[in-house]
Amino acid sequence: MAPSETKAFLQEEQHIDSVHQANGVTKPVAAAGGRTGEQVWDTKTQQYHAGQDWTVLEKFIEDYSVTTNALGTPWKAKEAAKRAIDRCDHYPPANQEPGKSSLAKFIWPEAYQQYVGHLLLGNGASELIDLITHLAPRGTWKPGPFPTQYKEYERSAKNYNYKLLAPDSPEKANIICLVNPCNPTGDYLTISEVKQWIESNVLPGGFVLVDESMQPWHSPDFRKDSLISQRSYIEDLYKTTGISVFVIHSWTKLWSCCGLRLGSVICPTAEDHAQKLKSIQVPWSVNMSALAFLDSAANDMEYLEETWKITPLWRQHTVDKIKEMFPSWECHGRDFTSWIWVDTNSAEVAKEAVRLSQSVGMPVRSGTPGYQHHTYIRVAVRNPDLLPTLLNAWKPLLNFNN
């Protein structure tokens, strides 16, 4: 797209209101009442997740705390979801069609009919994570090799009374979990490294959960470096060792539709795995609007082409500006990821950065709740037009010997 077309595209998607607000036109949301996003959660029963601050801030411009697509929601898919509301007096299709087949075509353009039976949709990835953990052989649970990762997998493991192993434990486990690219750290394993990790860490007959929610950002050739291209490997591994590899996606990130809840799992087999999961899944867990959204989004290649072009440019711009202002801060993650994992090297600075971002209606994700990385913040890639407002809010941090 030409620059003028890109601007129009972005405005049509979502950001026109955000840019206006950054220039002083604020939009009131739910009254803060002295609360933060962390306090919205019932910390005794729920695993903390970002994306809540916007509901409690006195003004809101943009959410830097979540790893959704900087382009905002695809407008064609959003319109499809709106139209589906007119059919809300009917049940959604129990076979999840045509959304499931459209997603299968997106995942396997040349072989979707062969593998659509391996695919199951869910109410976000969280529902599917819990279903798979419920079916997994009991015993030990082990996360991927990174120092921290998305915590819903650990939450499910605790709920089903698994013994939790450390990421660097030499012991093989009954169920292992890898988030790749790792959210929040940005670490990334190539397909050969993923296979090596699987074979080195799971017991025969065990379950492997690989979360590739952020992997489609990789490039137009993302499939080549993804487990979605390794069907023969996964099938052979199950036949020879009984090891079951599940590939999970939370599509709410790539297509910026968190409120609709869309996840999927690619199962090792249709009969032994997908059918068993379906038998314990609550019927109609994916609603009519979400299925209509998916059917449209999975066919919107223009949106994805813009994502692959814009994200690394905007990300690098954000990294450069942060480093220019705070030379001692360390920015982590691959160049294609939709966020930056920032080590401020000070728990006090990180805490204040979170507070200051909230004060201007541009919340970032603290590294403390859930992750227990007290010096870190996670900053989403967003429209560069908005960045000066966030950086200006952080100017008081220059007094912390940065």
Order of alpha helices (4+ residues) and beta strands (2+ residues): alpha-alpha-alpha-alpha-alpha-alpha-beta-alpha-beta-alpha-beta-beta-alpha-beta-alpha-beta-alpha-beta-alpha-alpha-alpha-beta-beta-alpha-beta-beta-alpha
